[in-house]
């Protein structure tokens, strides 16, 4: 076996393993359905949302989004009470990744079906936070917080770790694209550019705080992931880079200190190297050609 063939075999095995974790047992079937079904899409092949959501930087962006979202006590209460993120964290990840893939790359019909399903789930997610405050996952105000935290996280991770960072117009285009999905999910007035996104996040800051549930979730995400020991070192690199992209106002209540110099010299280069390795593993020639 020559070196090129051996390298291809390693890439195939790593790629299959990562894809199975992220997409679940129905991943291959869902991928074929998403990419191969003919019909109009919400987003054309040149749209920024496709570039961002098709890049390995989403691994870091997704972790960052979970940490940032946890700072809203009502959103965190809904997650703690209904999502099963502790008992079935991989299932939650797989459902989220499938939703993103369908709405980004799938047909308009399939995207709308995915949105309708999520809206139905949200209708049944209601209860009371430990503080006694009521929550409802279909509340447009909570939906908007989850949305802006995701958009900000995915975009910032892409701009730092993505293979092809967007220019200014592309960043605004990504936020505009994501507004389409947010509006379909029930957010009446999602932000459409960087200025609106920053203003919207700032408007939520008086409501944000680190509850016990948020601190427990951060420890679970960062320190106790449900992974075999060989997978924990690379996961730790992803987690450290997710933390490094959070603003100080989000890190402080979650008790995530900053290490000046270490993040710039060690953490960020390791994150770029690892996302490059993930990109290599998950982009075999056959898939790259089809894409």
C-alpha positions in Angstrom: 0.0 0.0 0.0 1.5 3.4 -1.0 1.5 6.4 1.2 -1.3 8.2 -0.6 -3.6 5.2 -0.3 -2.8 4.8 3.4 -3.5 8.5 3.9 -6.8 8.2 2.1 -7.8 5.3 4.3 -7.0 7.2 7.5 -9.0 10.2 6.2 -12.0 7.9 5.3 -12.0 6.3 8.8 -11.7 9.6 10.6 -14.3 11.2 8.5 -16.8 8.4 9.0 -16.2 8.5 12.7 -16.7 12.2 13.0 -19.7 12.2 10.7 -21.3 9.4 12.7 -20.9 11.4 16.0 -22.4 14.5 14.5 -25.0 13.2 12.2 -26.1 10.0 14.0 -27.1 6.6 12.5 -29.4 8.2 9.9 -26.6 10.5 8.8 -25.9 8.9 5.4 -29.6 8.7 4.6 -30.2 12.3 5.6 -27.2 13.5 3.7 -28.4 11.9 0.5 -31.9 13.3 1.0 -30.6 16.8 1.8 -28.1 17.1 -1.1 -29.6 14.9 -3.8 -33.3 15.8 -3.7 -34.1 18.1 -6.6 -36.0 21.3 -6.1 -35.6 25.0 -5.1 -33.6 25.9 -2.0 -33.9 28.7 0.5 -30.2 29.5 -0.2 -28.3 29.3 -3.5 -24.9 27.8 -3.7 -23.2 31.2 -3.5 -24.8 32.3 -0.3 -22.6 33.0 2.8 -24.7 30.7 5.0 -23.5 27.7 2.9 -19.9 28.6 3.3 -20.2 29.1 7.1 -22.3 26.0 7.8 -20.2 23.8 5.6 -16.9 24.5 7.4 -15.3 22.7 10.3 -15.2 25.9 12.3 -18.8 25.0 13.2 -17.5 22.6 15.9 -16.1 25.5 17.8 -19.0 27.8 17.0 -21.5 25.3 18.3 -19.7 24.9 21.7 -19.5 28.7 22.0 -23.2 29.0 21.2 -24.2 26.6 24.0 -22.1 28.5 26.5 -23.4 31.9 25.5 -27.1 30.7 25.3 -26.8 29.4 28.8 -26.5 32.9 30.2 -30.2 33.6 29.7 -31.9 32.0 32.8 -35.2 31.2 31.1 -33.5 29.7 28.0 -31.3 27.7 30.3 -34.2 26.5 32.4 -35.9 25.3 29.2 -32.8 23.4 28.1 -32.3 21.9 31.6 -35.9 20.8 31.9 -36.6 19.5 28.4 -33.7 19.0 26.1 -32.1 15.9 27.7 -28.6 17.4 27.0 -27.1 15.3 29.9 -28.8 12.1 29.2 -28.6 12.2 25.4 -26.1 15.0 24.4 -25.2 13.3 21.2 -28.8 13.0 20.2 -29.3 16.7 20.8 -26.2 17.5 18.7 -27.4 15.2 15.9 -30.8 16.8 15.8 -29.4 20.3 15.8 -26.8 19.5 13.1 -29.5 17.8 10.9 -31.8 20.9 11.3 -28.9 23.2 10.2 -28.1 21.0 7.3 -31.7 20.7 6.1 -32.4 24.4 6.3 -29.1 25.4 4.7 -28.7 22.9 2.0 -32.0 21.1 1.6 -35.0 21.8 -0.6 -37.4 24.6 0.4 -40.0 21.9 1.1 -37.8 19.9 3.4 -36.6 23.1 5.2 -40.1 24.2 5.9 -40.9 20.7 7.2 -38.0 20.9 9.6 -39.0 24.3 10.8 -42.6 23.2 11.3 -41.4 20.2 13.4 -39.2 22.4 15.6 -42.0 24.9 16.1 -44.3 22.0 17.2 -41.7 20.9 19.7 -41.3 24.4 21.0 -45.0 24.7 21.7 -44.8 22.0 24.2 -41.7 23.2 26.0 -43.0 25.3 28.9 -42.6 25.5 32.6 -41.1 27.5 35.5 -37.4 28.4 36.1 -36.0 27.8 39.6 -36.7 31.6 40.2 -40.4 31.0 39.7 -40.4 32.8 36.3 -42.4 31.1 33.6 -40.8 30.2 30.3 -42.1 29.0 26.9 -39.7 27.9 24.2 -42.0 29.4 21.6 -41.7 32.9 23.2 -40.3 35.1 20.4 -38.1 36.9 22.9 -36.4 33.7 24.0 -36.2 32.4 20.4 -34.5 35.6 19.4 -31.8 35.2 22.1 -31.1 31.6 21.0 -30.9 32.8 17.4 -28.5 35.8 18.0 -26.3 33.7 20.2 -26.0 31.1 17.5 -25.4 33.5 14.7 -22.8 35.5 16.6 -21.0 32.3 17.6 -21.0 30.6 14.2 -19.9 33.7 12.5 -17.1 34.6 14.9 -15.8 31.0 14.8 -15.8 31.0 11.1 -14.0 34.3 10.8 -11.2 33.0 13.1 -11.0 29.3 12.1 -12.8 29.0 8.8 -11.0 28.0 5.6 -12.3 31.1 3.8 -13.4 33.9 6.1 -16.0 36.3 4.8 -15.5 39.9 3.9 -17.7 42.6 5.5 -20.5 42.2 3.0 -20.3 38.4 3.4 -20.7 38.7 7.2 -23.8 40.9 6.7 -25.0 38.4 4.1 -24.7 35.5 6.5 -26.7 37.3 9.2 -29.3 38.2 6.6 -29.5 34.5 5.5 -29.9 33.3 9.0 -32.7 35.9 9.5 -34.7 33.8 7.0 -34.6 30.8 9.2 -35.2 32.8 12.4 -38.3 34.4 10.9 -39.6 31.0 9.9 -39.1 29.7 13.4 -41.1 32.6 14.9 -38.7 35.5 15.5 -40.6 38.5 14.2 -37.7 40.9 13.7 -34.3 39.2 13.6 -31.2 41.2 12.9 -30.0 41.5 9.3 -26.5 42.8 9.6 -23.5 43.2 12.0 -24.7 46.4 13.5 -28.2 45.1 14.2 -26.8 41.8 15.6 -24.5 43.7 18.0 -27.3 46.0 19.1 -29.6 43.0 19.7 -27.1 41.1 21.8 -26.4 44.3 23.9 -30.1 44.7 24.5 -30.2 41.2 26.2 -27.3 41.8 28.5 -29.4 43.2 31.5 -31.3 39.8 31.5 -28.2 37.6 31.4 -26.7 35.9 34.5 -25.1 32.6 35.3 -27.6 30.5 37.2 -26.6 27.2 38.9 -28.0 25.4 35.8 -25.7 27.5 33.5 -22.6 26.8 35.6 -23.5 23.1 35.7 -23.9 23.0 31.9 -20.6 24.8 31.4 -18.8 22.2 33.5 -20.5 19.4 31.7 -19.7 20.9 28.3 -16.1 21.8 29.1 -14.9 19.3 31.7 -17.1 16.2 31.5 -18.0 15.5 27.9 -19.4 12.0 27.2 -16.4 11.0 25.1 -13.9 8.1 25.3 -10.5 9.2 26.7 -8.6 9.2 23.4 -11.1 11.7 22.0 -10.9 14.1 25.0 -7.6 15.9 24.2 -8.8 17.1 20.8 -12.2 18.0 22.3 -10.4 20.0 24.9 -8.8 22.0 22.2 -12.1 22.7 20.6 -13.6 23.7 24.0 -10.7 26.0 24.9 -11.0 27.8 21.6 -14.8 28.2 22.0 -14.1 29.8 25.4 -11.4 32.0 23.9 -13.9 33.6 21.5 -16.4 34.6 24.2 -16.4 38.2 25.2 -15.3 39.1 28.8 -18.8 39.9 29.9 -19.9 36.3 29.1 -16.8 34.6 30.5 -16.8 36.2 33.9 -20.2 35.0 35.1 -19.5 31.5 33.8 -16.2 31.6 35.7 -14.1 31.1 32.6 -10.9 33.1 33.2 -8.7 34.4 30.4 -5.0 33.4 30.1 -3.3 36.4 28.4 -0.6 35.3 26.0 -1.4 31.6 26.3 -4.6 31.9 24.2 -2.8 33.8 21.4 0.3 31.7 21.4 -1.0 28.2 22.2 -4.8 27.9 22.1 -5.6 29.7 18.9 -2.9 27.9 16.8 -4.0 24.6 18.2 -7.6 25.4 17.3 -6.7 26.3 13.7 -4.6 23.1 13.3 -7.4 20.9 14.7 -10.2 22.5 12.6 -7.9 22.0 9.6 -7.5 18.3 10.5 -11.3 17.9 10.9 -11.8 19.7 7.5 -9.3 17.3 5.9 -10.9 14.2 7.5 -14.5 15.2 6.6 -13.8 16.3 3.0 -12.8 13.2 1.0 -12.4 13.6 -2.7 -15.8 12.1 -3.5 -17.7 14.5 -1.3 -15.6 17.5 -2.3 -16.3 16.8 -6.0 -20.0 16.5 -5.4 -20.1 19.7 -3.4 
